[in-house]
Amino acid sequence: MNRIITIAGLILAFASTMWAQPQVNVQPMPGEKKVNVLIDGELFTSYIWPESIKKPVLWPVVTAGGNEVTRQFPLKNKAGERADHPHHVGVWLNYGDVNGLDFWNNSEAIPEEKAGNYGTIYHESIGTTKSGKGQGLLVTSAAWKDNSGKVLLNEVSEFVFSVQGQTRIIDRSTVLRAVNGKVKITDNKEGMFAIRVTRELELPSTGKVQLTDSHGNVTEVDASDDKTATGSYLSSEGITDDDVWSTRGSWMKLSGVIEGEKVAIVIFDHPSNPGYPTYWHARGYGLFAANTLGQKVFSNGKEELNFEIDNGQSATFNYRLAVFSSDPSVMEIEKMAKEFDRK
């Protein structure tokens, strides 16, 4: 009798957990050049492709507590944010040397006479979209083109948006196929899967820093007097803060406080990626990137990859970005890393 009651209780608890899963809605809005991802009706993120930026991105990214972890510049003005690196927008994937072209640094700030040195990733179509309890799916296609319009790479990306309690997760799997000859992705520090974070998640610093006001005007302030930045890095290898740059690790955490909410962003590399475990192009000023391919610059020339994709062949890259409304322990992160490794 007790065993029957116990089994019934477990079934009821499981059913209750399933019922409690939030609804993840993936809503294409092609007229506005975006796809909204909502969790129980509240915005988590949007996949966007405005003409003002040179690649599709996820922007903004919002915590369960309602705070944006992504920087708003250059798409919006927010008082107290940095106005540097206009190519750092939301969450993105691209690279600084693809057949000699710089896809990473391209933006509207590049003068016309230098445009031939840069490449652009053009959104092409929305494929499969699925909404459901606890998880949503978005599949997109894009083309990596030179300044003349020649396609170097066709891209198909699958985004899985999921929820674990108060943690929101983005799994990105991107397939890059060479379609007009061999594509050389030469070692370069500018890559590859990245997020540019809000001022609150930057590392505290000293010296002068240029910040915008609510109208976009730039003023210079003393960073040591600005108490907004609360960020701190921790790598899977136990390395912290500014020392994480150019080190290897299977994951990296950036934690801080936004409007009283403890927040952490964790990026996970996947064992199937070329160059695993990734080098980290993670900076105190708010750039947080996993660069699996830029080995030469990060190792001071001791290693070199110079990744290539032969014509007609493809390469796949898998990353996870988890947004915690907490400061997760190493044990919690390692548990999630093992779960992601099995995907």
N, C-alpha and C positions, 0 to 999 in steps of 0.2 A: 504493500500500500504506500509506504513512504517513498519507495523507488518510483512509483507511478506519479506521485505528487511532484517529486524532484524533476522528472523528465518533463512533466507538463509545465512546471515553472520555467525550465530552460527554454522550452519552445515558446512560451509566452514572452520571455525576456528577449529572445531573438526576434520575434515578430515585432515587439515594441521598438527594438533598435532599428529594424528595417523601416518601420513606419515613421520613426523620428528623423530619418535621413532627409536633409534639405533638398528641395527641388532645384536642379541646375538647368536653367534655360539658356539655350544658344539661339540667338535671334538675329538673323541676317537683316541688314538694313542697307542694301546696295545703293539706294539713292543718296545716302549720307556717307557712303564709302566706309562702312564699318559693320562689324558684327558684335553685338553686345552679349556678354555672358553675365547672367543674373543668378544670384543664389537667394532663394526664397524671395524673389522680387527685387532684391537690392543689387546694385552693380558691383561685380567683382572686377571685371576688366572688359576692354573692348579691343578687338583686332581692327586696326585702322590702316588706311592707305591714302591719306590726303596727298595732293600734288605738292604740298609744301615741304615734304620730307622725301628722302631718296630710297626708302625701303618701307615695307609693311612692318608695323610694330604692334605690340600689346601696350595700350595706354588708356587710362591710368590703371594701376593695380591697387586694389583697396582691401584692407584687412577686415576681419570679421567685426572689429570694433568701429569700422567706418572711416579709418584714416588711410590716406593715400601714401604709399611707400615710394612711388615714382616722383621724380622731379617734374614740375609742370612746364618750365621753360624748355623749348621755345614755343610751345603750342598755346600756353597761357601765361599770364603774369601773376606771380605770387610774391608778396613782400618777403624779403629775407632770403631769397634763393640766389644761387650763383647763375651768372649769365654767360658761362663759358661753353666751349664745345657744343655748338648747336646741332651736331650730328648725334649727340647722346640723347636719344628719345625713348622713354619707356623701356620695354624689353625687346631685344632684337637678336638676330643672328646674321652676321656677315664677316668680311675679312679685308685686311689691308693690302694684300698683294695677290691678285688673281689674274694670271697672265700679264703681270706688270701693272694692272689697274688697281686703284685704291677704292674699294667699295665702302670701307669703314668711315673714312673722313669726309665723304661726300655730303654736301648740304647746300642750301640756297646761298650760303656765304661764299661759295667758291666762284671766283670771277670767270667770266665766259672764256677768256683766253687760256685758262688752265683746265677747262672742263674735260678736255681730251685725255687727261691723266686719271680720270675717275670713272667708276662704273655705278650703275643704278640697278636696284632690284625692283621690278615692276610687278605689282599684284596683277594676276590674270583672272582667277576665278575662285568661287567658293564651291567646294565639292560637297561631300557628305556633312550634314549637321544632325546631331542627335541630342535631345534633352532627356533628362531622367532623374530619378532619385539618387542623389549623392554623386552624380557624374554626368558630364556632358562632353560632346565630341565636335570638333571642327576640323575639316580637311580643306586645305587651300593649295593653290598652285601659283607660281611666280616665275619670272624669267630674269636671270642675271645678264644685263646687256652692257656693251661698251657704249661710248658716247655717240657712235654712228648708228646704234640700234641693233648691232649684231648680237645674237644670243650666244653666250658662252655656256651657261648652265640652265637647265630646267629644274625647278625646285617643286617638290611636293612635300608639304608639311602637315603633320597630324598633331593637333593639340587636344590633349585630354585634360579637362578641368574637373577636379574632384575635391571632396571635402572630407576631412577626418576631424570631427569635433570642431574646435575653433581654428583649425589649420586648413588653409586653402592651398591647393596644389595645382601646378601647371606642368604637365609632362609634354615635352616637344620632341617629336621624331621627324627629322628632315632628311629627305633623299635628294641629293644633288647629282644630276646626270649631265655629262659632257655631250654636247650635240653638234659642235662645229670644230672638231679637232680636240687634241689633248688639252686639258686644262691644268696649268701648273699653279699650285697654291704654295708659294714660296714662304719660308719661315719669316714671320713678321709679328711684332708685338701687338698689333692692332687686331684683335679677334677675341672670342668668336661668338660665344653665347653670353649676352650681357644685359645688365640693368643699370640705369642711372637713377640713383635714389634721391629722395628729398633731403633737404638740409639737415633735418633732425637725425638722420642716420649717417651723416658724415662723421669722420673722426675729429675730435676736438683738436684745434691747431692754434698756432700763434702767427703773428705777422699780419700783413694787410690782405684783405680779401674784398673782391668786388661783388656786391649784392644788389639785387633789384628791389624797387619798391612796387607797390600794387599797380602802378602805371607802366612798369617796365623800365623806368629810369634807373641807371646804374650809379651807385655810390660806393665809395671805398670806406671800409670800416676796419677796426682792429679786431682780428679774429679772437684774440685772447679775452676781449670784453664781451664777445657774443656767446652766450650760454646755450644757444639752440642746439648745437651739434653734440650728440650723445653716443655716437656709434662706436662699435668695437668689433674687430674681426677675430675669428678663431678658426683655424684650419683643422682638418682631420689629423694632422701631425702635431697638434698642440702649439703651433706658431700663432702669434697674436699681432693685431694692429698693423702698423706700417711694415713690419717685418714679413708679412705674408706675400708681398709682391715678389714675383719670379720664383716662388717655391711651388713644389708639386703637392698635390693632395687630392683625395677622392671626393671631398666635399669642403665647403667653406660656409661659415655662419657670419652674418653681419647683424648685430643686435643693437637695440637702443630703445628710446622712449619717444612716442609721438602723442602729444596731447594727453599725457598721463597713461597711455596704453603701452605696456611692454610689447615690443615687436621684434621679430627676428626673421630675416630672409636667409634661407639656406639653398645654395646651388649644389647639385649633385652631378658629378661626372658619371658616365656609364662605362663598364668594362669593355663594351664592344666598340667604343670610340677609338679611332686612330690616336696614338700618343697618350693613351691612358696610363697613369693618372695625370690629369691635366696640370699644366702650369696656370698660375693665377695672375691675371692682369687686374689686380684689385688695388685701388687707390683710395687714400684717405679723403679725397675731395668728393667722393660719391660715385665713381665708376667702379663697378663690381662685375668682373668678367672672367669666364673660364676660357682659356686659349689652349686647346689641345694640340695645335699645330705649330706654334711659334717657338720651337725649341731652341734655335740658335741664339736668339737675343737673350732669352731667359737663363741660358746656361753659360753665357759668355763664350760661346763658340765651341763648347765641349761636346754638344750634341747638335745634330742637324737632321731634319726630317724631309723638308721640301716635298710635301705631299703632292701627288699627281692623280688625276682621273683620266684614263684613256678615253678616246672618242667612243661614244656609245655605251660606256660603262658608267657606273654610279657608285656613290659613297653615301653611307648613312651615318647621321650624328644624332645621339640621344642625350637629352638633358632633362633634369627636373629642377623646378624652382618652387620651393615651399615657403608660404607666408604664414608665420606663426603669430598668434595674438598672445604671446608668452615668450619666455626666454628658455628654450628647450635645453635639456641636459645633453651631454655627449652620448649618454646611453640612449636617449630618445632619438637622437639624430642617427646614430649607428643602426638602430632598429629600422628606421625608414630607409637608410642607405641599402641595407640588405634586401629589403622589400623591392626597392627600385632595381637593384642588381639582377633580380630574378625575372624582370620584365623583358 
